[in-house]
């Protein structure tokens, strides 16, 4: 059976080993003894990972343990079966926030069915600036030298006082509203929100829903929870989610916060922005690029996120949607 597959010497070695120990397994692992990924190094890396130290990079561990980065990475991946995850920025939650989030999500789950979500206008306001968002990890330039990289747009410049534009948008099952732009230096307070922004949401909501009944969602910003704003919504809208029913500190539940704003920002060409009007034009063009099916996909995840927050006792749901 082993003819022409295993050398005769190997077979004789197996027979001799079996006669001596009753097994053909080698007592000593073949090959050179480990000098890099030793048990001691593995234990040191494991203790460092489980420690309270903030910085645990392979570079610092290699220097501290007199090893090299490649060996440390092999220990992490092959011996400890770990993967590297980047830290994410989330809203800070106190215990009373978690209790309120769970309570509000339970109410939303019980009062909104799948078809009801298609009748909600999710709203939010965001401040854009000419500098845009810079990601030090992902915004990279490949070049043969730092000098060449600098000449190939390898430096991200930031102004001390960049020009900004505040914009308000509503997201519905039928698409996005037109963007509403605030005037320069205009502050968003309860009075301004009632006089300009809410009437804008009302007009756009009626247009997108064909004057059928629909519901307004707004987050826990002070201008939204202002008594005048709540009273305006009761008097002028078919339906809205009151401030006592929407969980505060919950950008992970707002479609604009957890997805749509980021899409718009990534589609803005900040290189062409020199004035406020240029930035407004870019925001309009970026919002028009968003397909209605994408908006529906984002809004369609709302109830799943609500259930996830409820099941997680009001805590963050980054592990479910990262």
N, C-alpha and C positions, 0 to 999 in steps of 0.2 A: 504493500500500500504506500510505503514511503520511498519506493524505488525512484531514482532520478529526481527526487524532491529534497531529501535531506542527506547530507554527506554521512558516510559510514562512521567517521570519527565522532560525529555528533550523536549518533545512535548509541555507540559504545559508551560515550560520556553519560548519557541518560541512564543506561543500564547500570553503570557503576554507581551513579548517584542514588538510584532507587535501591540498590542492594545495601548501601551504607545508611541511608536515612529513611527509606520507605516512601520517598517522594522524589519527583524529578525537578521540583522547584529549587532555584538557586538560593543558597543561604545568604549570600552577599550580593547586593545589587551590582550588576556589571557596569563598567564604565568608571570614569574619574569621579572621585569623591567631590561632593558639592563644596565650593568655597565661597560662593556668592549668595545664593538664595538658601541660606541655612535656616534651621529651625529658630535659632536665636534672632536672626533678622526678621523672620516672619512674625515672631512674637512682639518684637519691638515696633514693627509697623502697625500691627493690630492694636497694641496699647496706645500708640499715637493717634490712630483713627478714633478710638473710643475715649480719648482724653477731651478736656474742655478747651484746649488750645484753639484759637480762632483760625489760624493759618496752618493748613496741613497739605501743602503742595509736595509733589514728588521731589522738587528741587531742594526744599528745606530738609526733608527727611533724608535725602541722599547725603547732604552735607553733615547732618547731625549723626548719622549712623555710619559714616565713612564708607559709603557705597556710591553707586551711580544711578542716574535717573532711570535708565532702561531697566536695571535690576529691580528698583522700587516699583516701577510700573508692572513688571512681570509678577512680583509678589502680590500686588493689589488685584490684578486681573486673573492670574492663573492659580495662585494659592488661596487667596481670600475670596475669589469669585465676585469681585466688586466692580462697579462701573462708576465713572465720573459724571456727576450731575452738577450743573451750574445753579448757584443760588438764584432764587426768584424774588422779586419785590412784591409784597402783598400788603394789604391794609392791616394795620395793627388792630387787634381785637382784644378787648377786655372781657371778663366773664359775663358782665351784663349785656354786652353786645352779642355774645354767642346765644344767650338765653332769648334775646329779642329776635335774632335771626331765625332761630328754630321755630319760635312762636309764629312769626309772620309767614315763614315758608309753609307751615302747617295750614295756615288760613288760606294761602294762595292755592295750595294743592287741593283743598276741599272746595274752593269756590271757582276755580278755573279749569275747564276741560280743554282737551286738545283743540277743538274748534274755536274756543273762546280766545285762545292766544292769537288767532288770526285776525282778531278785532281790536288788538291793543296797539297803540302808538307808544313806543319806547322813546323817551326824549333825554337829551343831555346837552350840556354846553362845554366847550373846550377852548383853551387858549393856545393858539399856534404862534410860533415865532420864526423869524427868518433863519435862525441857526439850525432848525430842525432837530431831530433826535440822533444822537451819535452813539453807536454801539462799539465799544473799544475791542470787543472780541470778534465781531463779525465784519466790521467795516475795515477790511485789510487791503493792502496794495502789495503786489508781488514785484520785486525789483532786485537788481544785483547789488545795490548799495542803498544806504540811507539817503544819500544825496540824490540819487535817481528817484527814490520813492517820494522825496519831498517835491521834486519837480513833476511828479505824476499824480498830483492831487493827494499826496500822502499826509497832508496836514489839515486837520479840521479846525477852522477858526471860529471863535465865539466872540460876539460883541458884548460889551459891558451892559449896554442898554439896547437890545435888539428891538426892531419894530415887531409889534404883535397884533394879532387879530383874534377877537373872541367870536366864536361861531356857535350857533345852536342848530341842531338837526333832530328830526324825528325819524325813527325807523319803523316801518310797518310791513305786514305780509305782502303788500302790494308795491313795495319799494321804499326808497328814501324820500323825505321831503326836500324841498329846495333849502339850501343853507340860509340861515338868517345871520347877518353880520352886525355886530354891535358897533356903535360909533366909537371913534378914538377917545380913550380915557373915560369911556362910559362904564359906570359901575353897576354890577348886577345886584340889585336889592329887591325887596318885596314890592315896592311901588313900581319900579321899572319893569319887573317881571310881569306884573298884572297888566300894565298899560301897553306893553309892546310884545313880549315874548309869548305869553299865553294866547292872545288873539291870533298871533302868527301860527301857533300850533293848532288852534281851532280851525283856521282857514285851510291849512295844509291837510289836516285830518279829514275834514269834510271832502276835500278834493280827492284824496287817495282812497277813501272808503265810499265814495259816491253818495255822500249825505246819509249813509246808513248809520245805525247806532255803533259807536265805538268807544273805547276806554283809553284814558290817558294815564301813562306811567311816568313818574318823575322821582328822582332820588331824594336823599335826605338833606340837600343843601339848604342853607338858612332861608334863601329866597323862595324855595319850594314849600318849606314848612311854615312860612309866614302866615299868620291868620288871614291876611287879606288875600293871599294866593289860594288858600284852601276855600275861602268863601267864594272867590271868583269861579273856581272849578265847580262848586256845588250849584251855582246860579246859571252857568253858561254851557256846561258840558253834559253830554248824555250820561257819562259815567267816568269815574277816575278812582285810582287807588289812593285812599287818604294816607296821611303821614303816619298814622298809627298802624297801618297794615303793610307798609313797605319797610323792609329791614335796612336800617342805616348801616354805613360802613360795608356796603356790599357791591363793589364794582364787579365782582365775579358773577353777579346775577343780571347785570345790565348789558344787553347785546352791544351797545355802542362802546361801553368801557372795555369789555373783554375781547372785542374783535374788530368792530367796524371803524373806530377811530384809528386803530393801528393800520388798517388797510388804506385809509385815506392818507395818512401820514407817509406811508411808504411810496405812494404814487404821486407825491408832490415833488416837482423838480425845483429844489431850493436854489440851484445855480442860476435860475432865471428870475429869482425874486429880488427886486431892488426897491419896490415901493409897497405900500399897503394894498394898492389895487392889483399889483402883480400877485401878491399872496392870496388875495380873494379869488383871482382868476384861477390860480392853481388848485385851490380848495374846491371850486366849482367843477373843474375838469376832473379832479380825482374822484369826487363823489359821483359824477356821471359814469365813471368807468365801472362802478359797482353793479354787478348783475343782480337782477331780482332773485334769481335762484340761490345766489350766495346769501342774500339777506334772509331768505326763507330758511336756509339751512341753519343760520346763526340763531334766528328767532325760534326755530324748531327745537333747539337744545335747551330752551329756557326751563321748561317743566322738569327735564332731567336734572338740570342744575339745582332747581328748587328741591327736588327729592334728595339729591346728594347732600345738600346743606342740612336738610332735616335729619337724614340718617347719620350725619356726622356731628349731630348735636350742636349745630350752628358754627362749627369750626370751618377753617379754610378747606377748599376742595381742589387744591392745586394738583394733588396726586391723581385725581380722576380726570383732569383736563389739562395735562401738561405734555 
